[in-house]
Amino acid sequence: MLAIETEGLSKSFVTGRGRARLEIDAVHELSLSVAAGERLAFIGPNGAGKSTSIKMLTGILYPSSGSARVLGYVPWDERRALGHHIGTLFGQRSQLWFELSPRQSFALLTAIYRIEKNAAARRIAELAELLEAADLFDQPVRSLSLGQRMRCELAASVLHEPRVLFLDEPTIGLDLIAKQRFRDMVTRLNEHKGTTLFLTSHDVSDIEQVAKRVVVVNHGRMIYDDKVSRMRRSILSTKLIEVRFESPPQALSLQGAHVLKVSGAGYKLVVDTEQRSIREVLDELLDNYRVADISVLDPPLEEVIERIYDVSPTQKDKWAPT
């Protein structure tokens, strides 16, 4: 069963006047099928058409051409009916009232979605346990940290038990621990409830840890569609290590890693994870050198997309061993 299906979905915007009038294709002939219960990452650089696509799939925007169905509904024609079956979570937009507690906001959402009160109470208790947020629901939203608020935002998004959850940059601004916790929670929702996840993110770790399938768009066009596991093997086989030593080492030699940049006692290393695991490289660094600080990073999403295109010789040179 398909949760989302599009055929030639396109959206154009017109800018300027007279001779300066220009038609821009934000989304161009997007044809996509997403199975019920699937976890899809829909990614691309800024301006690629991700948010425009989500706005059409949720009924906010009308397309210029093409068709789409979400759970059997035409989003822009049946937006109100569809709204009872989908949830949305935008990283920088809140659906909670800041002067109220999350529980009070849930009461308003219960009325909006016409959820029976006893059913809503059971659902809130279930979400409190699932999201480990029982102690947060009765605090004013304005007093919560960003990570705590996002847990409550997620509860608000799924209070009415949507079958499809659209997540647009949900971890933006969160610290590393809060990001990991959020990824665990949405994955748990998918596994426990079979909720279809449609995720956009600029964080490679969101893609690796949440999604099973990845679709890459650029300039409104779909350029890549594959399993995340296959993408990880073919494209995400490198990691970056940033390490600061107590004093610069006289020589630094690590199997499976090469030095990308040196700045005083700070080094940036590239690790080929197909040749050697990150854990092994970290162990060798910590055992044999006096390390003051260390962190592991993913390659930026823009560089991942460039690898998909495989058209940038400078990018290849940048990652070539020295």
C-alpha positions, 0 to 999 in steps of 0.5 A, a space after each residue: 500500500 502506498 502512503 504517498 504517490 506523485 506523478 510529474 508533480 511540478 511547481 513554478 513561481 514567477 518573479 519580476 515584471 515585463 522583460 525581467 519576468 522569469 519563471 522558476 521551476 521550484 519542483 520539476 516533474 517529481 514522480 515518487 512512491 512511498 510505501 506505508 510505514 517507510 522511512 524516507 529521507 528527502 534531501 538536497 541543498 537549499 533551494 532544491 525544492 524540498 519544502 515546496 514539495 512538502 507544502 504541496 503534499 500537505 495541501 498548502 500549495 497547489 501544483 502547477 502541473 502533475 498529480 499527487 495522492 497522500 493516503 488516497 487524498 488529493 492534498 490541495 483538494 482534500 486538505 481538511 480531510 487529509 489533515 486528520 491523517 498526517 502530522 507535520 513538524 518543522 524545526 523552527 515553527 512551534 505548534 505549542 502555545 509558549 505561555 501554556 504547558 504542553 498538556 494545555 496545548 494538547 487539550 486545544 489540539 484534542 478539540 481541533 482534531 475532535 478526539 474523544 477525551 478519554 482516548 486523548 488522555 490514554 494517548 497523552 499518557 502513552 506518548 509521555 512514556 514513549 517519548 520519556 516526557 511525562 515530567 515536561 508536559 506540565 511545565 510552561 513551554 517557555 521554560 523548556 530547553 529546545 531539546 525538551 520542547 522538540 519532544 513535546 512538539 513531536 507529541 503534539 504532532 502525533 497526538 491524533 495518531 497520523 499515518 504519515 509524519 512530515 519532518 522538515 529539519 526537525 533537529 536544527 539547533 539541537 545539541 548532539 545528545 538532544 539530536 540523538 534522542 530525537 532520532 531514537 524517538 521518531 524511529 520508535 514511533 515508526 516501529 511501534 505504530 507503523 507511522 510513515 516518516 518523510 524527513 528532510 534534513 541537512 544533517 547526514 546523521 539524521 539520514 543515516 540513523 532515521 531513514 531506510 531510503 534516501 531521495 536526493 533532489 536538486 534544482 527541483 529534480 530528483 537525481 538519486 533514489 536508493 537505500 541508505 545502506 547502499 548510499 552509506 557504502 558507496 558515498 558515506 564511507 569517509 568520516 572526519 576527525 577533528 583532534 587537538 593535541 596537548 602539543 603538536 606531535 612530531 609525526 602523525 601516522 595512522 593507518 586508514 586515515 590521512 591529514 587534511 589540515 593542520 593548524 598548530 596543535 589542531 588536526 583534521 583527519 579523513 578516515 576511510 571507514 571501509 579500510 578501518 573503523 572509526 573506533 580503531 582510529 580513535 583508540 590508536 589516537 588516544 593510546 599513542 598521543 596526548 589528546 586534549 579534545 576530539 570529535 567525529 564529524 560527517 562530511 557536509 551534505 553538500 559534499 555528499 550531493 557533489 559525490 552523487 553528481 560526481 562532477 567536481 574534480 576539485 572535490 575529488 582532489 580535496 579528499 584524495 590522500 596526501 
